[in-house]
């Protein structure tokens, strides 16, 4: 326990932070009475210090396996998975799938109050509560970060001026260690204490068989809260020094159509790659007969969710399917463009991760018929 990190007496802190995996002394009072308004942290009275060495909470670890089936609808319904229950800890993890790709799959969880082996320590002045280690049997693509609701044991008293946080260890970005800005806890009730953590709004991916660890920890409000590092958002692959993939392709113009794939500029500090790479076959897309087809292939560094595609003039050039996800982060997907029945120009728009878009024009000039 680091001295000077809180203003509580040592034994009082041990009593109040028993749930944090810290030590507690025999004879600690139950703390907190009734009447605490919802949403606030219950207060425990200071306890006289003692020179006797406190006992240590025994470590615990428990694991579960949960089969998951994702409905093939748009959007897919949320999935709520119970976290492992042990020693009064309980709760749920809520997932918002982007698609039903790789469904069904298994989600494994290990709940423990011991820092998992091979992982770094949490930031200074932090008191670990529990770690939830999550892995999936195949890649699981989510529209946003997982949301957690955790119930703490009813017998535990929490000191006033305490804030809960959730940190993420991302195996795709191990150099970042525990990213302690994943979420700030909101206390929903105090009898028992229920804390919720809303995940980031950006797309989130569990890569198949990789080990993601979420650490619930607490800090005194007098400690400096964690701040986000905008260059390393949660669940983000580390930046590469290699040049990014070209964001546009400029084919040779023809008298009938000019097809230029133009990716929108990538906003900085985004959770996925620097833009959507686009190629077409043929290039340019210049149809001369109804029913002719072409393909558009797209990819985006670090993105594994659904690409969506649409045409502003489907009677000139229609597209299918309406959405498609790659088999792994950064892999390409292919869409089909089909010539319609009305000559003209269509603009096809592809949308990828973090709202990035790219556009491809497609032209149709019907030349069949009888010339009199």
C-alpha positions as CSV (number, residue, x, y, z in Angstrom):
1,X,0.0,0.0,0.0
2,X,1.5,3.3,-1.0
3,X,1.7,5.9,1.8
4,X,0.3,9.3,1.2
5,X,-2.1,8.2,-1.5
6,X,-5.3,8.8,0.7
7,X,-6.2,10.7,3.8
8,X,-7.5,7.6,5.6
9,X,-5.8,6.0,8.6
10,X,-4.1,2.8,7.8
11,X,-6.5,0.4,9.6
12,X,-9.6,2.3,8.4
13,X,-8.3,2.1,4.9
14,X,-7.7,-1.7,5.3
15,X,-11.3,-2.1,6.5
16,X,-12.8,0.0,3.8
17,X,-10.7,-1.4,1.0
18,X,-11.0,-5.1,1.8
19,X,-12.8,-5.5,-1.6
20,X,-9.8,-4.0,-3.3
21,X,-7.6,-7.0,-2.6
22,X,-5.9,-5.0,0.2
23,X,-5.6,-6.2,3.7
24,X,-8.1,-5.9,6.6
25,X,-7.8,-6.2,10.3
26,X,-9.8,-8.5,12.5
27,X,-12.7,-6.7,14.2
28,X,-13.3,-4.2,11.4
29,X,-16.7,-2.7,11.7
30,X,-19.4,-3.1,9.0
31,X,-19.4,0.6,8.3
32,X,-22.1,2.6,6.7
33,X,-25.7,2.9,7.9
34,X,-28.9,3.5,5.9
35,X,-30.0,6.7,4.4
36,X,-27.3,7.2,1.8
37,X,-28.8,8.7,-1.4
38,X,-28.5,6.6,-4.6
39,X,-25.5,7.5,-6.7
40,X,-23.3,8.6,-3.9
41,X,-20.5,6.6,-2.2
42,X,-21.3,5.4,1.4
43,X,-19.0,6.7,4.1
44,X,-17.3,4.7,6.8
45,X,-16.2,6.2,10.1
46,X,-12.4,6.4,10.7
47,X,-11.1,3.5,12.7
48,X,-8.3,3.8,15.3
49,X,-5.0,2.7,14.0
50,X,-3.4,-0.5,15.2
51,X,0.1,-1.7,15.4
52,X,-0.9,-5.3,14.8
53,X,-0.3,-6.6,11.3
54,X,-3.6,-7.0,9.3
55,X,-4.7,-10.3,7.9
56,X,-4.7,-10.7,4.1
57,X,-7.7,-11.5,1.9
58,X,-7.3,-14.9,0.3
59,X,-6.9,-14.7,-3.5
60,X,-9.7,-16.0,-5.7
61,X,-10.1,-17.0,-9.3
62,X,-13.1,-18.4,-11.1
63,X,-13.8,-19.0,-14.8
64,X,-16.8,-19.5,-17.1
65,X,-17.5,-20.4,-20.7
66,X,-20.6,-18.8,-22.4
67,X,-21.8,-19.7,-25.9
68,X,-22.9,-16.7,-28.0
69,X,-25.3,-16.7,-31.0
70,X,-25.7,-13.4,-32.8
71,X,-28.9,-12.7,-34.7
72,X,-28.3,-11.8,-38.4
73,X,-30.3,-8.6,-38.3
74,X,-29.3,-5.0,-38.7
75,X,-28.5,-3.9,-36.1
76,X,-27.9,-7.1,-34.2
77,X,-29.5,-7.1,-30.8
78,X,-27.4,-6.5,-27.7
79,X,-26.0,-9.6,-25.9
80,X,-25.8,-9.6,-22.1
81,X,-23.3,-12.1,-20.6
82,X,-23.0,-12.7,-16.8
83,X,-19.6,-12.3,-15.3
84,X,-18.4,-15.1,-13.1
85,X,-19.8,-15.0,-9.6
86,X,-17.6,-15.5,-6.5
87,X,-17.4,-14.2,-3.0
88,X,-20.3,-11.8,-3.5
89,X,-19.1,-10.4,-6.8
90,X,-21.6,-10.5,-9.7
91,X,-22.6,-8.5,-12.7
92,X,-22.9,-8.5,-16.5
93,X,-21.1,-7.5,-19.7
94,X,-23.2,-6.1,-22.5
95,X,-22.0,-6.5,-26.1
96,X,-23.3,-4.7,-29.2
97,X,-22.4,-6.8,-32.2
98,X,-21.8,-5.2,-35.6
99,X,-22.8,-8.4,-37.5
100,X,-23.4,-12.1,-37.1
101,X,-20.0,-13.0,-38.6
102,X,-18.3,-16.0,-36.9
103,X,-21.6,-16.8,-35.0
104,X,-21.9,-19.0,-32.9
105,X,-18.8,-18.6,-30.8
106,X,-17.7,-19.0,-27.2
107,X,-16.8,-16.2,-24.8
108,X,-14.5,-17.2,-21.9
109,X,-14.1,-15.2,-18.7
110,X,-11.8,-15.5,-15.7
111,X,-12.5,-13.3,-12.7
112,X,-9.7,-12.8,-10.2
113,X,-8.4,-10.4,-7.5
114,X,-4.8,-11.2,-8.5
115,X,-3.0,-9.4,-11.3
116,X,-3.0,-11.9,-14.2
117,X,0.5,-13.2,-15.0
118,X,2.6,-11.3,-17.5
119,X,0.6,-8.1,-17.2
120,X,1.9,-4.7,-15.9
121,X,0.8,-3.0,-12.7
122,X,-2.0,-0.5,-12.6
123,X,-1.1,3.2,-12.3
124,X,0.2,4.5,-9.0
125,X,-2.3,5.4,-6.3
126,X,-4.7,2.8,-7.7
127,X,-6.4,0.1,-5.6
128,X,-7.2,-3.0,-7.7
129,X,-10.7,-4.5,-7.1
130,X,-11.0,-7.3,-9.6
131,X,-9.8,-8.3,-13.1
132,X,-12.0,-9.8,-15.7
133,X,-10.1,-11.6,-18.4
134,X,-12.1,-12.1,-21.6
135,X,-11.3,-14.1,-24.8
136,X,-13.5,-15.4,-27.7
137,X,-13.1,-18.5,-29.8
138,X,-13.4,-16.4,-33.0
139,X,-13.1,-12.6,-33.7
140,X,-16.1,-10.7,-32.4
141,X,-16.8,-7.3,-33.9
142,X,-18.7,-4.8,-31.8
143,X,-20.2,-1.4,-32.6
144,X,-18.9,0.0,-29.3
145,X,-16.8,-1.0,-26.3
146,X,-18.3,-3.5,-23.9
147,X,-20.4,-2.1,-21.0
148,X,-20.0,-3.5,-17.5
149,X,-22.3,-3.6,-14.5
150,X,-20.5,-4.9,-11.4
151,X,-22.1,-5.7,-8.0
152,X,-19.7,-5.6,-5.1
153,X,-20.2,-7.8,-2.0
154,X,-22.9,-6.5,0.3
155,X,-20.6,-6.7,3.4
156,X,-18.0,-4.3,1.9
157,X,-18.0,-0.6,3.0
158,X,-16.5,1.9,0.5
159,X,-14.8,5.1,1.8
160,X,-16.1,8.4,0.9
161,X,-14.5,10.4,-2.0
162,X,-13.7,7.2,-3.9
163,X,-14.1,6.9,-7.7
164,X,-14.1,3.6,-9.6
165,X,-12.4,3.2,-13.0
166,X,-12.1,0.5,-15.6
167,X,-8.7,-0.1,-17.3
168,X,-8.1,-2.2,-20.4
169,X,-5.1,-4.3,-21.4
170,X,-5.3,-4.8,-25.1
171,X,-3.1,-7.7,-26.4
172,X,-3.1,-6.0,-29.8
173,X,-1.3,-3.0,-28.2
174,X,0.7,-4.4,-25.3
175,X,3.2,-1.5,-25.3
176,X,0.3,0.7,-23.9
177,X,0.1,-1.5,-20.8
178,X,-3.2,-1.0,-18.9
179,X,-5.1,1.9,-20.6
180,X,-6.6,3.4,-17.5
181,X,-9.0,5.7,-19.3
182,X,-11.4,3.0,-20.7
183,X,-14.3,4.1,-18.5
184,X,-15.2,5.9,-15.3
185,X,-17.6,4.1,-13.0
186,X,-21.1,5.4,-12.1
187,X,-22.5,4.2,-8.7
188,X,-26.1,3.1,-9.4
189,X,-27.0,1.8,-5.9
190,X,-25.3,1.4,-2.5
191,X,-27.2,-1.6,-1.0
192,X,-25.5,-3.5,-2.4
193,X,-23.0,-1.3,-4.3
194,X,-23.5,-1.5,-8.1
195,X,-21.1,0.3,-10.4
196,X,-21.6,0.6,-14.2
197,X,-19.0,1.4,-16.8
198,X,-20.0,2.5,-20.3
199,X,-17.5,1.5,-23.0
200,X,-16.2,3.9,-25.6
201,X,-18.5,4.7,-28.5
202,X,-15.9,3.6,-31.1
203,X,-16.0,0.2,-32.7
204,X,-14.3,-2.5,-30.6
205,X,-12.9,-5.9,-31.7
206,X,-12.2,-9.0,-29.7
207,X,-9.6,-10.8,-31.8
208,X,-10.2,-14.6,-31.7
209,X,-8.2,-16.4,-28.9
210,X,-6.5,-13.2,-27.7
211,X,-6.6,-12.3,-24.0
212,X,-8.3,-8.9,-23.1
213,X,-8.1,-7.9,-19.5
214,X,-10.4,-5.4,-17.9
215,X,-9.3,-4.1,-14.4
216,X,-11.8,-2.5,-12.1
217,X,-9.9,-0.3,-9.6
218,X,-10.5,2.6,-7.3
219,X,-8.9,5.9,-6.4
220,X,-9.4,8.5,-3.8
221,X,-10.8,11.7,-5.4
222,X,-7.7,13.5,-4.1
223,X,-5.6,11.4,-6.5
224,X,-5.0,12.6,-10.1
225,X,-7.6,11.0,-12.3
226,X,-6.5,9.1,-15.4
227,X,-6.5,11.1,-18.6
228,X,-7.0,9.8,-22.1
229,X,-4.0,9.6,-24.4
230,X,-5.5,10.8,-27.7
231,X,-2.8,9.1,-29.7
232,X,-3.7,5.7,-28.2
233,X,-7.5,5.2,-27.9
234,X,-8.6,1.9,-26.2
235,X,-8.6,-1.2,-28.4
236,X,-6.3,0.5,-31.0
237,X,-3.5,-1.3,-32.8
238,X,-0.1,0.5,-32.2
239,X,0.7,3.1,-35.0
240,X,2.9,1.8,-37.8
241,X,5.9,3.7,-39.1
242,X,5.2,2.3,-42.6
243,X,3.5,4.4,-45.1
244,X,-0.3,4.0,-45.0
245,X,-2.2,2.4,-47.9
246,X,-3.2,4.8,-50.7
247,X,-6.5,6.3,-50.0
248,X,-7.4,7.0,-53.6
249,X,-7.0,5.6,-57.1
250,X,-7.2,7.7,-60.3
251,X,-8.0,5.6,-63.4
252,X,-7.6,6.8,-67.0
253,X,-10.7,8.8,-68.0
254,X,-12.8,7.7,-71.0
255,X,-15.4,9.5,-73.1
256,X,-18.2,7.7,-71.4
257,X,-17.2,8.0,-67.7
258,X,-14.5,9.1,-65.3
259,X,-14.3,6.8,-62.3
260,X,-12.2,8.2,-59.5
261,X,-12.2,6.6,-56.1
262,X,-11.8,9.4,-53.5
263,X,-11.4,8.6,-49.9
264,X,-12.4,11.3,-47.4
265,X,-9.5,12.7,-45.3
266,X,-9.0,10.7,-42.1
267,X,-9.5,12.6,-38.9
268,X,-6.6,12.4,-36.5
269,X,-6.4,10.3,-33.4
270,X,-9.0,7.9,-34.7
271,X,-9.4,4.3,-33.4
272,X,-8.8,2.7,-36.9
273,X,-6.6,3.2,-39.9
274,X,-5.9,6.3,-41.9
275,X,-8.5,5.8,-44.7
276,X,-10.4,3.4,-46.9
277,X,-8.4,1.9,-49.8
278,X,-10.5,1.3,-52.9
279,X,-10.0,-0.5,-56.2
280,X,-12.4,-1.3,-59.0
281,X,-12.5,-3.9,-61.7
282,X,-12.8,-2.8,-64.4
283,X,-11.5,0.7,-63.9
284,X,-13.2,2.9,-64.6
285,X,-16.7,1.5,-64.2
286,X,-18.3,2.4,-67.5
287,X,-21.2,0.1,-68.4
288,X,-22.6,-0.1,-71.9
289,X,-25.3,-2.7,-71.4
290,X,-27.9,-3.5,-68.8
291,X,-26.9,-6.3,-66.5
292,X,-23.1,-5.8,-66.8
293,X,-21.2,-6.2,-63.6
294,X,-18.1,-4.7,-61.9
295,X,-16.5,-5.2,-58.5
296,X,-15.3,-2.8,-55.8
297,X,-12.7,-4.0,-53.3
298,X,-12.2,-2.0,-50.1
299,X,-10.1,-2.3,-47.0
300,X,-9.2,-0.2,-43.9
301,X,-6.2,-0.6,-41.6
302,X,-7.3,-1.8,-38.1
303,X,-11.0,-2.1,-39.0
304,X,-12.9,-5.4,-38.7
305,X,-16.5,-4.3,-38.6
306,X,-19.1,-3.9,-41.4
307,X,-18.4,-1.8,-44.5
308,X,-21.7,-0.5,-45.9
309,X,-22.3,0.5,-49.5
310,X,-25.0,2.4,-51.3
311,X,-25.8,3.9,-54.7
312,X,-27.6,7.2,-55.2
313,X,-28.9,6.0,-58.6
314,X,-29.7,2.3,-58.4
315,X,-31.6,2.4,-61.7
316,X,-28.2,3.3,-63.3
317,X,-25.9,1.2,-61.1
318,X,-27.0,-0.9,-58.1
319,X,-24.7,-2.5,-55.5
320,X,-24.8,-5.7,-53.4
321,X,-24.6,-6.8,-50.7
322,X,-25.6,-3.8,-48.6
323,X,-22.9,-4.5,-46.0
324,X,-20.0,-6.9,-45.5
325,X,-17.3,-7.4,-42.8
326,X,-13.8,-8.8,-43.4
327,X,-12.6,-12.0,-41.9
328,X,-9.9,-10.2,-39.8
329,X,-8.8,-6.7,-39.0
330,X,-7.6,-4.8,-42.1
331,X,-8.6,-7.5,-44.6
332,X,-10.4,-6.5,-47.8
333,X,-14.0,-7.2,-48.8
334,X,-15.6,-7.1,-52.3
335,X,-18.9,-5.7,-53.5
336,X,-20.7,-6.2,-56.8
337,X,-22.0,-3.3,-59.0
338,X,-24.7,-4.1,-61.6
339,X,-25.7,-1.9,-64.5
340,X,-29.3,-0.8,-64.4
341,X,-31.7,0.2,-67.1
342,X,-31.3,4.0,-67.3
343,X,-28.3,5.7,-68.7
344,X,-26.5,8.2,-66.5
345,X,-24.0,8.5,-63.7
346,X,-24.3,7.0,-60.2
347,X,-22.2,7.8,-57.1
348,X,-21.4,4.8,-55.0
349,X,-20.6,5.5,-51.3
350,X,-18.7,3.1,-49.0
351,X,-18.6,3.7,-45.3
352,X,-16.1,2.1,-43.0
353,X,-14.8,2.5,-39.4
354,X,-15.2,5.7,-37.5
355,X,-17.5,7.2,-40.1
356,X,-14.9,7.3,-42.9
357,X,-16.3,7.2,-46.4
358,X,-15.1,6.7,-50.0
359,X,-17.0,7.3,-53.2
360,X,-16.8,5.7,-56.6
361,X,-18.6,6.9,-59.7
362,X,-20.2,4.4,-62.1
363,X,-21.5,5.3,-65.6
364,X,-24.0,3.6,-67.9
365,X,-24.4,4.5,-71.6
366,X,-26.7,2.0,-73.3
367,X,-25.5,1.6,-76.8
368,X,-27.6,-1.3,-78.0
369,X,-30.6,-0.6,-80.4
370,X,-31.4,0.0,-84.0
371,X,-30.1,3.1,-85.8
372,X,-32.4,4.3,-88.5
